[in-house]
Amino acid sequence: MSAGRRRFASSVRARASLGATAVVAVALVAAGIAVVLSLRANLTGQADRSADAAAREVALNIASLVPDQTSYAGLDLPDDVEHPVQVTDEDGRLLMASEDLQRISGTGVSAVTPAKSPAPGATAAPGDDDDSADDDSGADDKGGDDHGGDDHGGDDSGGGDDDPAVGEISDRTSYTTGGATVDGKAGDYRFAAVEVTDRAGETVVVHAGASLADRQTAVNTTTVSMLLGLPVLLLVVGGVTWLVTRRAFRPVEGIRREMAAITASTDLSRRVPEPASDDEVARLARTTNETLTALEAAVERQRRFVADASHELRSPIASLRTQLEVGDAHPELLDVPGAVADTVRLQQLAADLLLLARLDAGERPGRARFELGALVREEVSQRTSDRIPVTLDVRPGLEVAGSRGQLARVLGNLLDNAQRHAHASVTASVYRAGGQVVLAVADDGSGVPEAERERIFERFVRLDDARGRDDGGAGLGLAIARDVAARHDGTLTVGRAPEGGALFELRLPRADGANTDADSPDADARA
């Protein structure tokens, strides 16, 4: 398959056009079949009614025949090719047929010429015809003997009172489909069969046909018209769909070209064009621009991070190299404690950078459950070199879920920050507030200005000289603490402590999911 064909096959416009054309084709074929079947059934019904009318007209003539006076050969049958007729008795013997009928099928009787044409009810002796014409007064003159012809088996013609009633025509009509050749013209017919009892009491069946030529012509014409019109209509549907989708996807192509240009130039300040409409394409363009804005901000943060990390790493490495070079040249001048301090600082900075990299990569903490108060007591007990002793106010039995090591790192960063800025006291508290467990670290230092309370959580941020590099820290501790809190579905905020310094509050969901109103007063009291 060539590249052009592959592009066409993978095009949304092509798939939409082909899909719409296929759906319309299926719908039109189904509708066409339904129309043809409905037309066929309608015209068949018309043929049934026409055949039934012809059959009942012949049946009415049979029912009106006078016994012993007229044979079936005298029936007035339709002489047009549209309505061939057969008259048969109950045994299937042909009694009468249309004059020009040459072949017939579908009626159950294939004969087209009757063996003979008997008179209806012809069972009396030849001389009885005159007797049958006698009026009622003649019979009375003979003493009312109505049965003078007993030797003829009870002839019905004995008197007017015994004449049979007018023949009955059945209300029931049965229909069959067959063929016939009339006057050299063959065709398909719909036959109606009607039973009729003549005046002599004999039951015969009248088969009358109605031509299906009109039905076949109409069905064929409709079918041919649909077959010829279907491709044209499908071409129109496909073409219109192609043009409509081309117009609809024109903004998408603009977005694609701009994104390709952004990728080639790596200029994240560029934005894709946004259509004036408020449809899905416009929302796609706005979302794309929002993504580009977020990506640009992330890349800018990454650049600043790399620059700041390089600067922070350069200082301890340069200091350590200088001391080692001096020590190598003049061993007596080697500042071993300073070299160790720079090494520790370098080690801590490298650990912070690695942790931030893992957090940025989306590393999720474990879900182990442990008591937060026990963690605080354990970590504080190991801080033997703190400048100011840490005062504890810990409620027991409050469990959280997450990474014990990462939360211990958060506590250490908060305590280190408090130790750098406190005057005389540092307090660590653990209590519950609603469905959360709160770890609060407060100091009596100068606090954090309200306008700077969000900025201090940015990476490599130090507010002033009091929080400068000489006091320790590279500006990563609070950024790490907030990222870890977010990974544990918690929050980390800073406010003003009762002692006047900074109050950092880490709020984490309780491991048991408890949330009662009785916990709220504790939170209010601690705040």
GUGU-754149 format. One record per residue (C-alpha): residue in one letter; x, y, z. Coordinates in steps of 0.2 Angstrom, whole numbers, padded with zeros to 4 digits, always signed. Each point is the difference from the previous one (the first is absolute). Layout:
BEGIN
AXYZ ...
END
This chain:
BEGIN
M+0000+0000+0000 S+0007+0017-0005 A+0003+0014+0012 G-0015+0010-0007 R-0012-0015+0002 R+0006-0003+0018 R-0003+0019+0004 F-0017-0001-0007 A-0004-0016+0009 S+0006+0008+0017 S-0009+0016-0004 V-0014+0005+0012 R-0009+0008-0014 A+0001-0015-0011 R-0006-0011+0014 A-0014+0012+0003 S-0005+0001-0018 L+0001-0019-0002 G-0010-0003+0016 A-0014+0012-0005 T-0001-0007-0017 A-0001-0018+0007 V-0013+0005+0012 V-0011+0008-0013 A+0003-0014-0012 V-0007-0013+0013 A-0014+0012+0004 L-0005+0002-0018 V+0002-0019-0004 A-0012-0004+0015 A-0012+0014-0005 G+0000-0006-0018 I-0003-0018+0005 A-0014+0006+0011 V-0008+0011-0014 V+0001-0014-0013 L-0008-0013+0012 S-0013+0013+0005 L-0003+0004-0019 R-0001-0019-0004 A-0012-0003+0014 N-0011+0014-0005 L-0001-0004-0018 T-0003-0019+0005 G-0014+0006+0010 Q-0007+0010-0014 A+0001-0016-0011 D-0008-0010+0013 R-0015+0012+0000 S-0001+0000-0018 A+0000-0019-0002 D-0012-0002+0014 A-0012+0012-0008 A+0001-0010-0017 A-0002-0016+0009 R-0016+0006+0009 E-0007+0007-0016 V+0001-0017-0008 A-0006-0008+0016 L-0015+0011+0000 N-0004-0005-0018 I+0001-0018+0005 A-0011+0002+0015 S-0013+0008-0012 L-0001-0014-0012 V-0017-0009-0002 P+0002-0019+0003 D-0002-0011-0016 Q-0001+0015-0011 T+0018+0006-0003 S+0016-0009+0000 Y+0016+0008+0007 A+0006+0003-0018 G-0012+0014+0000 L+0008+0010+0014 D+0005+0017-0004 L+0019-0001+0005 P+0012+0015-0001 D+0008+0000-0017 D+0015+0011+0004 V+0018-0006+0003 E+0000+0008+0017 H-0012-0012+0007 P+0001-0019-0005 V-0014-0011+0008 Q-0002-0018+0004 V-0015-0008+0007 T+0002-0017+0008 D-0011-0012+0011 E+0005-0006+0017 D+0009-0015-0008 G+0012+0012-0010 R-0009-0004-0017 L+0001+0015-0011 L-0018+0006-0005 M+0004+0016-0008 A+0015+0011-0005 S+0004+0017-0009 E-0001-0002-0019 D+0018+0005-0004 L+0008-0009+0016 Q+0014-0010-0007 R+0010-0004+0016 I-0003+0002+0019 S+0009-0004+0016 G-0002+0004+0018 T-0019-0005+0001 G+0002-0018+0003 V-0008-0005-0017 S+0011+0001-0015 A-0013-0004-0013 V-0006+0014-0011 T-0013-0009-0010 P-0015-0008+0008 A-0004-0018-0005 K-0019+0005-0002 S-0011+0014+0005 P-0014-0008+0011 A-0015+0010+0005 P-0001+0005+0018 G-0009-0013+0010 A-0004-0011-0016 T-0007-0016+0008 A-0018+0000-0006 A-0007-0010-0015 P-0001+0009-0017 G-0019+0002+0001 D+0000+0008+0017 D+0005+0017-0008 D-0019+0003-0005 D-0006-0006+0017 S+0012+0012+0008 A-0008+0014-0009 D-0018-0003+0007 D-0007+0012+0011 D-0007-0003+0018 S-0018+0000-0006 G+0003-0016-0010 A+0007-0009+0014 D-0015+0005+0010 D-0012-0007-0013 K+0008-0017+0002 G-0005-0001+0018 G+0016+0008+0007 D+0011-0015-0004 D+0017+0009+0001 H+0010-0017-0001 G-0007-0007-0017 G+0018-0002-0005 D+0006-0012+0014 D+0007-0012-0012 H+0013+0013-0005 G+0007+0001+0018 G-0009+0015+0006 D+0002+0013-0014 D+0001+0018+0007 S-0010+0006-0015 G-0017-0007+0006 G-0007+0017+0007 G+0004+0018+0003 D-0001-0002+0019 D+0015-0012-0001 D+0011+0011-0011 P+0017+0002+0009 A+0005+0017+0006 V+0012+0012-0009 G+0018-0008+0000 E+0012+0005+0014 I+0017+0008-0003 S+0013-0004+0014 D+0007+0016+0009 R+0017-0009+0001 T+0013+0003-0013 S+0016-0008-0002 Y+0015+0006-0010 T+0014-0008-0010 T+0014+0006-0012 G+0002-0008-0016 G+0002+0003-0019 A-0011-0001-0015 T+0001+0002-0019 V-0015+0009-0008 D-0001+0003-0018 G+0019-0004-0002 K+0005+0012+0014 A+0008-0008+0015 G+0001+0009+0017 D-0001-0002+0019 Y-0017+0001+0008 R-0008+0001+0017 F-0014-0012+0001 A-0016+0002+0012 A-0010-0016+0003 V-0018+0002+0005 E-0013-0014+0004 V-0017+0001-0007 T-0016-0011+0001 D-0011+0001-0015 R-0019-0002+0000 A+0002-0019-0003 G+0010-0002+0017 E+0016-0003-0008 T+0016+0009+0007 V+0013+0006-0012 V+0016+0010+0002 V+0003+0015-0011 H+0018+0005-0003 A+0003+0017-0006 G+0017+0008-0003 A+0006+0018+0000 S+0016+0004-0010 L+0016+0004+0010 A+0008+0009-0014 D-0003+0017+0007 R+0007-0006+0017 Q+0016-0007-0008 T+0002+0016-0011 A-0002+0012+0015 V+0012-0011+0011 N+0013-0001-0014 T-0001+0019-0004 T+0002+0004+0018 T+0014-0012+0003 V+0010+0006-0015 S-0003+0019+0005 M+0007-0004+0017 L+0015-0009-0007 L+0004+0014-0012 G-0003+0013+0013 L+0009-0008+0015 P+0018+0003-0007 V-0004+0018-0004 L-0007+0003+0017 L+0014-0008+0009 L+0012+0010-0010 V-0009+0016+0005 V+0000-0005+0018 G+0018-0005+0000 G+0005+0017-0009 V-0010+0010+0012 T+0007-0009+0015 W+0018+0003-0007 L-0003+0018-0002 V-0009+0003+0017 T+0014-0010+0009 R+0013+0010-0010 R-0007+0016+0006 A-0003-0006+0018 F+0018-0007+0001 R+0009+0015-0007 P+0003+0008+0017 V+0007-0017+0005 E+0012+0000-0014 G+0005+0018+0006 I+0003-0007+0017 R+0011-0014-0007 R+0011+0011-0010 E+0003+0012+0014 M+0004-0015+0012 A+0012-0006-0013 A+0008+0017-0001 I+0001+0001+0019 T+0008-0017+0001 A+0013+0004-0014 S+0004+0017+0008 T-0001-0005+0018 D-0008+0017+0003 L-0013-0003+0014 S-0006+0018+0000 R-0009-0003-0016 R-0019-0004+0000 V-0012-0009-0012 P-0014+0010-0008 E-0016-0001+0009 P-0016+0000-0011 A-0014+0013+0004 S-0013-0014+0002 D-0003-0009+0017 D+0000-0018-0007 E+0011-0015+0004 V+0014+0006-0012 A+0000+0017+0009 R+0001-0008+0017 L+0014-0011-0006 A+0010+0015-0005 R-0003+0008+0016 T+0005-0015+0010 T+0016-0002-0011 N+0005+0018+0004 E-0003-0003+0018 T+0011-0015-0001 L+0013+0010-0009 T-0001+0013+0013 A+0003-0013+0014 L+0014-0009-0010 E+0008+0017-0002 A-0001+0004+0018 A+0007-0018+0005 V+0014+0002-0012 E+0004+0017+0007 R+0000-0007+0018 Q+0011-0014-0006 R+0012+0012-0007 R+0000+0010+0016 F+0002-0016+0010 V+0015-0005-0010 A+0008+0017+0001 D-0003+0001+0019 A+0006-0018+0003 S+0015+0003-0010 H+0004+0016+0010 E-0004-0009+0017 L+0011-0014-0005 R+0014+0011-0006 S+0003+0009+0017 P+0003-0016+0011 I+0010-0008-0013 A+0011+0015-0003 S+0002+0002+0019 L+0004-0018+0002 R+0013+0000-0015 T+0008+0015+0007 Q+0002-0007+0017 L+0007-0017-0007 E+0012+0010-0011 V+0007+0010+0015 G+0001-0016+0010 D+0009-0008-0013 A+0013+0014-0001 H+0000+0004+0018 P-0006-0014+0011 E+0001+0010+0015 L-0013+0013-0007 L-0013-0013-0004 D-0017+0004+0007 V-0007-0017+0003 P-0016+0005+0009 G-0004+0013-0014 A+0003-0014-0013 V-0011-0012+0009 A-0014+0014+0001 D+0001+0003-0018 T-0001-0018-0004 V-0015-0002+0011 R-0008+0015-0008 L+0004-0007-0017 Q-0007-0017+0005 Q-0016+0008+0006 L-0002+0010-0015 A+0002-0015-0012 A-0013-0010+0011 D-0012+0015-0002 L+0002+0001-0019 L-0002-0019-0002 L-0016+0000+0011 L-0007+0015-0010 A+0004-0010-0016 R-0010-0015+0006 L-0015+0011+0005 D+0000+0009-0017 A+0000-0017-0008 G-0016-0004+0009 E+0006-0013+0012 R-0014-0005+0012 P+0004-0003+0018 G-0004-0017+0009 R-0017-0002+0009 A+0007-0007+0016 R-0010+0005+0016 F+0010+0007+0015 E-0003+0011+0015 L+0005+0018-0004 G+0003+0005+0018 A+0012-0015+0002 L+0010+0006-0015 V+0001+0017+0007 R+0007-0006+0017 E+0012-0011-0009 E+0007+0013-0012 V+0001+0014+0014 S+0010-0012+0012 Q+0013-0002-0013 R+0003+0019-0002 T+0014+0001+0013 S+0009+0015-0008 D-0015+0012-0001 R+0004+0018+0006 I-0018+0001+0008 P-0008-0015+0008 V-0016-0005-0008 T-0016+0000+0011 L-0012-0014-0005 D-0019+0000+0002 V-0005-0017-0008 R-0017-0009+0000 P+0002-0018-0001 G-0010-0013-0011 L-0001+0011-0015 E+0005-0010-0015 V+0004+0005-0018 A+0004-0009-0016 G+0015+0003-0011 S+0019+0000-0001 R+0008+0001+0018 G+0016+0005-0007 Q-0007+0014-0011 L-0011+0007+0015 A+0015-0001+0011 R+0010+0011-0013 V-0014+0012+0001 L+0001+0001+0019 G+0018+0002-0001 N-0001+0014-0013 L-0013+0010+0011 L+0010-0002+0016 D+0016+0005-0009 N-0009+0016-0006 A-0006+0004+0017 Q+0017-0003+0008 R+0008+0013-0012 H-0013+0014+0004 A-0006-0004+0018 H+0005+0012+0014 A-0003-0012+0015 S-0013-0013-0003 V-0005-0013-0013 T-0016-0010+0002 A-0006-0016-0009 S-0018-0005+0002 V-0011-0014-0007 Y-0019+0000+0002 R-0015-0003-0010 A-0012+0011-0009 G-0016-0008-0008 G+0006-0014-0011 Q+0018+0006+0000 V+0016-0001+0010 V+0009+0016+0002 L+0019+0001+0003 A+0004+0018+0005 V+0017+0008+0003 A+0001+0017+0007 D+0014+0012+0005 D+0002+0017+0009 G+0010+0008-0014 S-0004+0014-0011 G-0013-0010-0010 V-0003+0001-0019 P-0008+0015-0008 E-0018-0003-0006 A+0005+0005-0018 E+0014-0013+0000 R-0009-0015+0007 E-0002-0009-0016 R+0016+0005-0008 I+0010-0008+0013 F-0006-0017-0006 E+0009+0003-0017 R+0016-0008-0003 F+0017+0009+0004 V-0010+0014+0008 R+0008+0010+0015 L-0010+0015+0005 D+0014+0011+0008 D+0017+0001+0008 A-0008-0008+0016 R-0004-0015-0011 G+0015+0000-0011 R+0013-0013-0004 D+0011+0004+0015 D-0014-0006+0011 G+0000-0017-0009 G-0012-0007-0012 A-0001+0002-0019 G-0019+0004-0001 L-0005-0018-0004 G-0007-0006+0017 L-0017+0008+0000 A-0002-0003-0019 I+0003-0019+0004 A-0012+0001+0015 R-0014+0006-0010 D+0003-0012-0015 V+0000-0015+0013 A-0016+0007+0008 A-0009+0001-0017 R+0006-0018-0004 H-0009-0006+0016 D-0016+0009-0004 G+0004+0013+0013 T+0004+0019+0001 L+0014+0010+0008 T-0004+0018+0004 V+0009+0014+0010 G-0008+0012+0012 R+0004+0010+0016 A+0004-0009+0016 P-0007+0006+0017 E+0018+0004+0005 G+0001+0011-0015 G+0011-0010-0011 A-0004-0012-0015 L-0013-0014+0002 F+0001-0014-0013 E-0014-0012+0000 L+0000-0017-0010 R-0017-0007-0002 L-0002-0019-0005 P-0015-0011-0001 R-0003-0012+0014 A+0004-0018-0004 D-0017-0005+0007 G-0010+0013-0010 A-0008+0006+0016 N-0009+0017-0001 T-0010+0006+0015 D-0006+0016+0006 A+0008-0003+0017 D+0017+0002-0007 S-0003+0018-0005 P+0003+0008+0017 D+0017-0007+0000 A+0004+0008-0016 D-0007+0017+0006 A+0010-0001+0016 R+0016-0004-0009 A-0002+0014-0013 
END
